[in-house]
Amino acid sequence: MTTLIDLRPAGSAPEPDDAPRPIRRSLSLPDYVFRWGTTGIGAVVLVITGGIGIFLGYQLVPTLHHYGLHFFAENQWNPGLNILGISSVLIGTVEVALIALVFAFPLALLTALYISEYAPSWLRGSLTALVDLMAAIPSILYAVWGFFLICPHALYVARWLNEYFGWIPLFHVQNGDARAPVFTATQYDYSPFIAGMVVSMMVIPLACAVMLGVFGQAPIAEREGAYALGSTRWGMIRTVVLPFGRGGIIGGTMLALGRALGETMAVLLILSLNTDIKFRPLELGGVTTAQLIANFFGEATGGQLSALLAAGFVLFAITILVNTIAAMIVNRSRSGALTEI
Amino acid sequence: MNTFAAPAIDAAPTQAYSANPSGAHLNADRISAWFGTNKVLERVSLSMPPGTVTALIGPSGCGKSTFLRILNRMHELVPSAKLAGEVRLNGVDIYAADNPITVTRKRIGMVFQKPNPFPAMSIGENVIAGLKLNGSRASRTERARLIEDCLTRAGLWNEVKGRLGDAGGSLSGGQQQRLCIARSLAVSPDVLLMDEPCSALDPTSTRRIEETIAILRNQVTIVIVTHNMQQAARVSQQCAFFLAEQGTPGQIVEAGATKDIFEQPRDPRTADYVHGRFG
C-alpha cells in the first residue's frame, strides 16, 4: 500500500485533469523543399509501377469480354482460329521457373557459403565482384551460350534421367526411349529442362548476392561463441550463419524465382514453342508467358494484342506477389535481434 | 553413485590433456603478439595453476584481452594476428601442429564480455550446443541431466528450470551470461577464460557471477580479465598487472598472490593502479 504525499499548499483547489498536449514542429524552407522533393521522387517509382499494372490490367477488360473466363482454362494459343488461352502458358512459366530454382538454389547457397565462410580473404573480394559481374551479362548472351553449348550436352543428362527415373511420370519422355538402338535426341532437345537450366545461370548471381549480404552480417560474437566451444567451421555455420541467414536464403531464392518467372530471351531461343499441357519437362517443347508475348507480339492486333497484354498482366501480378513475399521475408527481423543488449 | 564424477586420476597426469575434474595447469611462456606490424604483447609469461582464479588487470589497451584470447587460440581468428611463444596445457603446447584446434578450444572454454547465447536456440539447447557442435551424441536422459547439472553449477537452474524451451535471448543480460557459462561447462573444459564477464551487467547479476566463479574455482582453472579492482580482489587468488607504456607493447609489470598485489605491491606503478591513481 503506497501513500501519496500531497505537496500542494493546504486549502488550494484540486488540479484539473491533465491532457496530452499537441506537439508541433515548424519546418524551415529548405527542410520543406527537401522533404517534398524526396517524397515526390519516391512517389514517381510508385506511379510508374502502378501505371504499368493499371495499363496491363486494363487490357483484361476487352480480353475477358472477347474470350470470357475460358481464357484462363484454354491451353491453345492459335491466332489463326482465334482460340486464345493461357492455361498452358501459366503452367509452363511456373515449370521453367521451378526447374531454374532446382539448379539455382543449391548452387547459389553453396557459392555464397564458400565466398563468405571458406574463401581466403584475398580471394573474397574478387569472387564477390565476379558474382556481380555474372548478373551484368546480358541475357541474350546467356541464351546463345545455352543454345550452342548447354543444349547439345544437357540432353544426355536428360536421357540419363529418363533412362533410370523414367518410371516417374515427371521424368518420362514420349517417343524418347533412352535404350532404343537409335537414340532420338530431338525428343530431348529444346525442353523446359534445358531452358530452366540456362535461366538458372541468370538467377544464381541474384540469389547469391542476397545470401552473401546476409551471411556477412552474422554476428562475430556468436561465431566466436561457437568456436570457443570447440566447434568446427561447419558446426559454426550450422548453428550461427545458417539460422541467422535464413531470411536471406528464402528471400534471395524468392527474388530469383521472380526473375526466373519473367526471363524471356533464353526461353525464347531455347524452348520450342508448344502449348500442350504436359508435365514432362525433359521432353521437347513448352511455353512461358514471356516467350508467348515475345513470339506473338509482332503480328498481334486488336483483341489478340489485348489478350497478350492480359497474359502479361497475369505474369506481372505473379511476379509482384513473389517479390513482395520475398521482401517481407528478407526484412523480417529474426527473433534474437529484438533482445540485443 | 554420481555418474558425473570423473574417474580418479594420479596427481601427475600421465597423458596429455587428461580430463582432470579440478582443472588443468595452464602455462604461458614468453608470449608476444602482433596485429599486422603493431606489436601489442612483449614476452609475457604467466603460470595459471588449477584450483586458482587468476585475474588479469590493467588499463585499457594493455593487451590483457589479447593475452586471454591467445590462451584458447581465438587470437588467430583475426586475419592479421600473429604470435610467438608457447601456451602449455598440462605441459603440452596447444599451438603444436598435432593438437587439433577444436579439442584445444573445447578444453579451454571462454566466456565473452557481451553475453552471446545462440538466439535461434532455446535455453536448454544453448546449454548443450557444444555437444552438437562437436558432433558428439548423447541420449535424451543424458542431455537432460547435463542441462540441469551445468545450469546448477552456473547458478541459473532455479530461475529457468520451468522454461527451458524459451529462447535464450528472452533472459536478462545477467542470466544470459550465466547461460553462456553453463554452455561452456557442458563440454567439460579444464580451463575457463572470462573476458570482462560482468562489464555489461548490473551489480546484482555481477554478484551472482562472482558467486558462480567461487563455486567453479575447484572444478576448473579460471582466468578472468577485469577492469574492476574490487572484483579482482574478491574473486581471484592470484593477479597479474598488465601495462603498455607509451608506444610500447603490453607487458606484465607484476604478478603474484592477489593479497600481495593489493596490499604490498613491489612496483610503484602497480600501487598507483590498484589504488586508482591512474587507468
Contacts between the chains, C-beta under 8 A, distances in Angstrom:
chain1	res1	chain2	res2	distance
A	121	B	79	5.5
A	219	B	116	7.5
A	221	B	112	6.3
A	221	B	114	5.7
A	221	B	116	4.1
A	222	B	116	5.3
A	222	B	118	6.2
A	222	B	119	7.6
A	224	B	74	6.2
A	224	B	77	6.6
A	224	B	110	7.8
A	224	B	112	6.7
A	224	B	116	7.3
A	225	B	112	6.7
A	225	B	116	4.2
A	225	B	117	7.8
A	225	B	118	7.1
A	225	B	180	7.1
A	225	B	183	7.8
A	226	B	118	7.6
A	226	B	129	7.5
A	226	B	133	5.9
A	227	B	74	6.8
A	227	B	77	6.7
A	227	B	105	6.2
A	228	B	72	6.7
A	228	B	74	6.5
A	228	B	105	5.8
A	228	B	109	6.3
A	228	B	110	3.9
A	228	B	112	7.6
A	228	B	184	7.2
A	229	B	105	7.0
A	229	B	106	6.8
A	229	B	109	7.1
A	229	B	129	6.4
A	229	B	130	3.9
A	229	B	133	5.3
A	229	B	134	7.5
A	229	B	183	6.8
A	229	B	184	7.0
A	229	B	187	5.8
A	230	B	102	4.6
A	230	B	103	6.7
A	230	B	104	7.7
A	230	B	105	4.4
A	230	B	106	3.0
A	230	B	107	7.8
A	230	B	130	6.6
A	230	B	133	6.7
A	230	B	134	5.5
A	230	B	187	6.1
A	231	B	102	6.9
A	231	B	105	7.7
A	231	B	130	7.8
A	231	B	133	3.7
A	231	B	134	7.1
A	232	B	102	5.8
A	232	B	133	7.2
A	232	B	134	8.0
A	232	B	135	7.7
A	235	B	132	7.2
A	235	B	133	3.9
A	235	B	134	7.3
A	235	B	135	7.2
A	236	B	133	7.2
A	239	B	118	5.7
A	239	B	120	7.7
A	239	B	121	7.5
A	239	B	129	6.2
A	239	B	132	6.9
A	239	B	133	6.2
A	240	B	118	6.7
A	243	B	118	7.5
A	243	B	119	7.7
A	243	B	120	3.6
A	244	B	119	8.0
A	244	B	120	7.4
A	334	B	119	6.6
A	334	B	120	7.5
A	335	B	119	6.3
A	335	B	120	7.6
A	335	B	167	6.0
A	335	B	169	6.8
A	336	B	118	8.0
A	336	B	119	2.1
A	336	B	120	6.7
A	336	B	167	7.0
A	336	B	168	7.8
A	336	B	169	4.4
A	337	B	119	7.4
A	338	B	169	7.3
A	339	B	119	7.2
A	339	B	167	7.8
A	339	B	169	3.6
A	339	B	170	6.7
A	341	B	114	7.4
A	341	B	115	7.2
A	341	B	173	4.9
A	341	B	176	7.6
A	341	B	200	6.7
